[in-house]
Amino acid sequence: MTKSLDQFKSAHAPDQEVEYLRARVAELERIRHSEREATGEAREIIFALSQAVEKAKPVAMQYKPQKTSSTPITQVLHLTDLHYGEVIAKDEIEGINEFSPEVAVSRLQLLCDKVLDKVKTQRAGYNVPHLHILGTADYISGDIHHELQVTNAFPCPQQAVECGYAIGALVATLAPHYSTVTVDMITLDNHGRLTQKNQAAQGGLNNWGYVVAQVVQQHVRNISNVKTNIHARASAIVPIGAERYLLFHGHQIKGWAGLPYYGFDRRVALEAVKRMGFPELHFTKLVCGHFHVSVDSDHWMIGGSLSGTNAFDHASGRHSQAHQTSWFVHPEHGQFDFTRWWLGPNREISYRKDQ
């Protein structure tokens, strides 16, 4: 009996499990074929890359020693608020600081060593033949307060003369390490004044700072590469490389409750306005002291103090470690590498070592 095609397929059709396995095998075959094609493409890409790498010859490496720049760079040292003659007893301020004429001299010697170490390092890449020292006054402790009159190491005339010799010794020690040394000193300040109130007219002459500057000038007068400029007035423009610094002491800026940042910016504006119309009097930055805390801002710079925290600071909840500052000036690109030189006791918290 002849069977129809449907009956034949029905009689000989495999069960569902066999059909699933056949479909699964077919699917795996497609996947393997696809992977073979992808692997072949990847191999072709890798082969092409290897051929390209073989054709690209490695660059010949040759060490080139660093050459010192031929452009002359000026190192600038900012001296301010030395307060020579002041006495700070460490027992009165919990051992945080101490100061005396002997300590002042030792700190100036330490500052000299640090500055010379710095320039030796920088000369590995820069040509630094010049040193420029900027003095922004308060060189001595003075006797403007009764407390200073009874606690200073000795009277103002002795303070001024000895301070002049100390700064002169610093300049003389630094001079052999530079082609030229220029010293610019402002003499009008508040601690050195000889009047009860700050004096505008002739304030730079009627001031112990003027005596200090004169002693410095006489002390180094026979050193051929040293030039000393005394500015017996409130401010002076000092051009160095690409910068034109406006020096003044800083007591002219009034403030309270910390650093008067608004006062600094306001002073920049006032100085700029009063110099409008006088191109020879324009400046790029203010440089001052007085506040015993160093700051390097876009338009003004403040130096530290050699004395550091005294009894009045400690009683007022303030602290400023003894320090001075220095930096470098490029003739085209301006200043760089502003550095604070810490000169006082170690700032580490000593009690941690005992725990």
C-alpha positions as CSV (number, residue, x, y, z in Angstrom):
1,M,0.0,0.0,0.0
2,T,1.5,3.2,-1.1
3,K,2.0,5.9,1.7
4,S,1.7,9.5,1.2
5,L,4.8,11.8,1.7
6,D,3.4,13.2,4.9
7,Q,2.8,9.7,6.3
8,F,6.4,8.8,5.3
9,K,7.8,11.8,7.1
10,S,5.7,11.2,10.1
11,A,6.8,7.6,10.3
12,H,10.5,8.3,10.0
13,A,10.7,11.8,11.7
14,P,13.2,11.9,14.7
15,D,12.0,12.8,18.1
16,Q,12.3,16.3,19.5
17,E,15.5,15.8,21.4
18,V,17.3,14.7,18.2
19,E,16.0,17.7,16.4
20,Y,17.2,20.1,19.2
21,L,20.7,18.5,19.2
22,R,20.9,18.9,15.4
23,A,19.9,22.5,15.6
24,R,22.4,23.1,18.4
25,V,25.2,21.5,16.3
26,A,24.3,23.7,13.3
27,E,24.4,26.8,15.6
28,L,27.8,25.9,17.0
29,E,29.1,25.3,13.5
30,R,28.0,28.8,12.5
31,I,29.6,30.3,15.6
32,R,32.9,28.4,14.9
33,H,32.9,29.6,11.3
34,S,32.3,33.2,12.4
35,E,35.1,33.0,14.9
36,R,37.5,31.6,12.3
37,E,36.7,34.5,10.1
38,A,37.3,37.0,13.0
39,T,40.5,35.2,14.0
40,G,41.7,35.4,10.4
41,E,41.0,39.1,10.3
42,A,42.8,39.6,13.6
43,R,45.8,37.6,12.3
44,E,45.9,39.7,9.2
45,I,45.9,42.9,11.2
46,I,48.6,41.6,13.6
47,F,50.7,40.6,10.6
48,A,50.3,44.0,9.0
49,L,51.2,45.7,12.2
50,S,54.3,43.5,12.6
51,Q,55.3,44.3,9.1
52,A,55.0,48.1,9.8
53,V,56.9,47.8,13.0
54,E,59.7,46.0,11.2
55,K,59.9,48.7,8.6
56,A,60.0,51.5,11.2
57,K,63.6,51.7,12.5
58,P,64.2,52.7,16.1
59,V,65.3,56.2,16.8
60,A,69.0,56.5,17.7
61,M,69.2,57.7,21.3
62,Q,72.0,60.0,22.4
63,Y,72.4,61.7,25.8
64,K,72.9,65.5,25.6
65,P,74.3,67.1,28.7
66,Q,72.3,70.0,30.1
67,K,73.7,73.4,29.2
68,T,73.6,76.5,31.5
69,S,71.4,79.3,30.2
70,S,73.5,82.2,28.9
71,T,70.8,84.7,30.0
72,P,71.8,86.5,33.2
73,I,69.4,85.9,36.1
74,T,69.3,88.1,39.2
75,Q,68.8,86.6,42.7
76,V,66.8,88.9,45.0
77,L,67.1,88.8,48.8
78,H,64.5,90.7,50.8
79,L,65.6,91.9,54.2
80,T,63.0,93.3,56.4
81,D,61.9,93.7,60.1
82,L,65.2,92.6,61.6
83,H,64.3,94.3,64.9
84,Y,67.9,94.3,66.0
85,G,68.2,95.0,69.7
86,E,64.9,93.4,70.7
87,V,65.0,90.8,73.5
88,I,62.5,88.0,73.5
89,A,62.8,85.6,76.5
90,K,61.7,82.1,75.5
91,D,60.4,81.4,79.1
92,E,57.7,84.2,78.6
93,I,56.3,82.5,75.4
94,E,56.4,78.8,76.3
95,G,59.7,78.2,74.6
96,I,58.3,79.0,71.1
97,N,60.9,81.5,70.3
98,E,63.8,83.6,71.6
99,F,65.6,86.6,70.3
100,S,68.6,88.8,71.1
101,P,71.3,90.6,69.2
102,E,73.4,87.4,69.3
103,V,70.5,85.4,67.9
104,A,70.0,88.0,65.2
105,V,73.6,87.7,64.0
106,S,73.4,83.8,64.0
107,R,70.1,84.0,62.0
108,L,71.7,86.3,59.5
109,Q,74.6,83.9,59.1
110,L,72.1,81.0,58.6
111,L,70.3,83.1,56.0
112,C,73.6,83.7,54.2
113,D,74.3,80.0,54.1
114,K,70.8,79.1,52.8
115,V,71.0,81.8,50.0
116,L,74.3,80.6,48.8
117,D,73.2,77.0,48.8
118,K,70.2,78.0,46.8
119,V,72.2,79.9,44.1
120,K,74.7,77.0,43.8
121,T,71.8,74.7,43.0
122,Q,70.2,77.0,40.6
123,R,73.4,77.6,38.7
124,A,73.2,74.0,37.5
125,G,70.7,75.4,35.0
126,Y,70.8,79.2,35.2
127,N,73.4,81.9,34.8
128,V,73.1,83.8,38.1
129,P,75.8,86.5,38.2
130,H,73.8,89.2,40.0
131,L,72.5,89.6,43.6
132,H,70.0,92.4,44.5
133,I,69.2,93.0,48.2
134,L,66.0,94.9,49.0
135,G,65.8,96.4,52.5
136,T,62.3,97.5,53.6
137,A,63.3,98.9,57.0
138,D,62.4,98.2,60.7
139,Y,66.1,97.3,60.9
140,I,66.2,98.0,64.7
141,S,63.8,97.5,67.6
142,G,63.7,101.2,68.4
143,D,62.1,102.8,71.5
144,I,58.7,103.9,70.2
145,H,57.0,102.1,73.1
146,H,57.9,102.2,76.8
147,E,58.0,98.4,76.8
148,L,60.8,98.5,74.2
149,Q,62.7,101.2,76.1
150,V,63.0,98.9,79.2
151,T,63.4,95.5,77.5
152,N,65.8,96.2,74.6
153,A,69.3,94.9,74.9
154,F,70.8,98.4,74.6
155,P,69.8,102.0,73.4
156,C,68.9,102.9,69.9
157,P,72.3,104.4,68.8
158,Q,74.0,101.2,69.6
159,Q,71.3,99.2,67.9
160,A,71.6,101.2,64.7
161,V,75.4,100.9,64.5
162,E,75.6,97.2,65.4
163,C,72.7,96.4,63.0
164,G,74.5,98.3,60.2
165,Y,77.7,96.3,60.8
166,A,75.6,93.0,60.9
167,I,74.0,93.8,57.5
168,G,77.3,95.0,56.1
169,A,78.9,91.7,57.1
170,L,76.2,89.8,55.4
171,V,76.7,91.8,52.2
172,A,80.5,91.4,52.4
173,T,80.1,87.6,52.8
174,L,77.8,87.3,49.8
175,A,79.8,89.6,47.5
176,P,82.6,87.1,46.4
177,H,79.9,84.8,45.1
178,Y,78.4,87.2,42.5
179,S,79.7,89.4,39.7
180,T,77.6,92.4,41.1
181,V,75.8,93.0,44.3
182,T,73.3,95.9,44.5
183,V,71.7,97.0,47.8
184,D,68.6,99.2,48.0
185,M,67.5,100.3,51.5
186,I,64.4,102.2,52.5
187,T,64.9,104.1,55.7
188,L,61.4,105.4,56.6
189,D,59.6,103.0,58.9
190,N,57.8,103.0,62.3
191,H,60.2,101.3,64.7
192,G,63.2,103.4,63.8
193,R,61.4,106.8,63.9
194,L,62.6,109.5,66.2
195,T,59.3,111.2,66.6
196,Q,56.2,110.2,68.6
197,K,54.1,109.8,65.5
198,N,55.0,108.7,62.0
199,Q,56.6,111.6,60.1
200,A,55.8,112.2,56.4
201,A,58.3,115.0,55.6
202,Q,61.9,114.0,56.3
203,G,60.7,110.8,57.9
204,G,63.4,108.9,56.1
205,L,66.1,111.1,57.5
206,N,64.8,111.5,61.0
207,N,65.0,107.8,61.5
208,W,67.5,105.3,62.9
209,G,67.0,103.4,59.7
210,Y,69.0,106.1,57.9
211,V,71.9,105.5,60.3
212,V,71.8,101.8,59.7
213,A,71.9,102.3,55.9
214,Q,74.8,104.7,56.2
215,V,76.8,102.3,58.3
216,V,76.1,99.5,55.8
217,Q,77.2,101.7,52.9
218,Q,80.4,102.7,54.7
219,H,81.1,99.1,55.8
220,V,81.2,97.8,52.2
221,R,82.5,100.9,50.4
222,N,85.8,99.3,49.5
223,I,84.2,96.2,47.9
224,S,84.4,97.0,44.2
225,N,81.4,94.9,43.0
226,V,79.0,96.2,45.6
227,K,76.7,99.3,45.1
228,T,74.6,100.6,47.9
229,N,71.6,102.9,47.3
230,I,70.0,104.7,50.3
231,H,66.4,105.8,49.8
232,A,65.6,108.3,52.7
233,R,61.9,108.5,51.8
234,A,58.7,106.6,52.1
235,S,59.0,104.6,48.9
236,A,61.3,103.9,45.9
237,I,61.1,102.3,42.5
238,V,63.8,99.6,42.0
239,P,64.0,98.0,38.5
240,I,65.3,94.4,38.4
241,G,65.1,92.6,35.1
242,A,61.5,92.5,33.8
243,E,60.2,93.8,37.2
244,R,59.9,97.3,38.6
245,Y,59.4,96.9,42.4
246,L,57.9,99.6,44.5
247,L,59.6,99.4,48.0
248,F,58.1,100.7,51.2
249,H,57.9,99.5,54.7
250,G,54.2,98.8,55.0
251,H,53.1,100.6,58.2
252,Q,51.2,102.9,55.9
253,I,48.6,100.1,55.3
254,K,46.1,100.0,58.1
255,G,44.3,96.9,59.2
256,W,43.0,94.8,62.0
257,A,42.1,91.1,62.7
258,G,45.0,89.6,60.8
259,L,46.5,90.5,57.4
260,P,44.6,93.4,55.7
261,Y,44.3,91.9,52.2
262,Y,41.9,94.6,51.2
263,G,44.4,97.1,52.4
264,F,47.2,95.7,50.2
265,D,45.0,95.8,47.1
266,R,43.8,99.3,48.0
267,R,47.5,100.4,48.4
268,V,48.3,99.0,44.9
269,A,45.4,101.0,43.5
270,L,46.4,104.2,45.3
271,E,50.0,104.0,44.2
272,A,49.0,103.2,40.6
273,V,46.6,106.2,40.5
274,K,49.0,108.7,41.9
275,R,51.6,107.6,39.3
276,M,49.3,108.0,36.3
277,G,50.9,110.2,33.7
278,F,54.4,109.4,34.9
279,P,55.6,106.4,32.9
280,E,59.0,106.4,34.7
281,L,57.2,105.8,38.0
282,H,55.2,102.8,37.0
283,F,55.7,99.6,39.0
284,T,54.9,95.9,38.6
285,K,54.7,94.9,42.2
286,L,54.7,96.3,45.8
287,V,57.4,94.9,48.1
288,C,57.0,95.6,51.8
289,G,57.5,94.2,55.3
290,H,55.9,95.2,58.6
291,F,53.4,92.4,59.0
292,H,56.0,89.6,59.8
293,V,54.3,87.1,57.6
294,S,55.5,86.5,54.0
295,V,53.1,86.5,51.1
296,D,53.7,86.4,47.3
297,S,50.6,87.7,45.5
298,D,50.1,88.9,42.0
299,H,50.5,92.6,42.8
300,W,52.2,92.7,46.2
301,M,54.8,90.8,48.2
302,I,55.4,90.8,52.0
303,G,58.6,89.7,53.7
304,G,58.9,88.0,57.1
305,S,60.7,89.1,60.2
306,L,64.1,88.1,61.7
307,S,62.7,88.3,65.3
308,G,59.6,86.1,65.0
309,T,57.0,85.8,67.7
310,N,57.4,88.1,70.7
311,A,55.6,88.3,74.0
312,F,52.9,90.7,72.6
313,D,52.3,88.4,69.7
314,H,52.0,85.4,72.0
315,A,49.6,87.2,74.3
316,S,47.5,88.2,71.3
317,G,47.3,84.6,70.0
318,R,49.6,85.2,67.0
319,H,52.6,83.2,65.8
320,S,55.1,83.9,63.1
321,Q,58.3,81.9,62.8
322,A,61.4,84.0,62.1
323,H,62.0,84.0,58.3
324,Q,63.2,86.1,55.3
325,T,62.5,85.6,51.6
326,S,64.3,85.4,48.3
327,W,63.5,84.8,44.7
328,F,64.9,85.1,41.1
329,V,64.2,87.5,38.3
330,H,64.5,86.8,34.6
331,P,65.2,89.8,32.3
332,E,62.3,88.9,30.1
333,H,59.9,86.5,32.0
334,G,60.0,88.2,35.4
335,Q,60.3,86.7,38.8
336,F,60.1,83.0,39.9
337,D,61.0,80.6,42.7
338,F,59.8,82.7,45.7
339,T,61.3,81.0,48.8
340,R,60.7,81.4,52.5
341,W,63.8,80.8,54.6
342,W,62.8,79.6,58.1
343,L,65.4,80.8,60.6
344,G,63.8,80.2,64.0
345,P,63.5,77.1,66.1
346,N,62.2,73.8,64.6
347,R,58.5,74.0,64.0
348,E,57.9,70.3,64.8
349,I,55.6,69.6,67.8
350,S,58.2,68.3,70.3
351,Y,55.7,66.6,72.6
352,R,54.9,64.0,70.0
353,K,58.4,62.6,70.3
354,D,57.8,61.9,74.0
355,Q,54.7,59.8,73.4
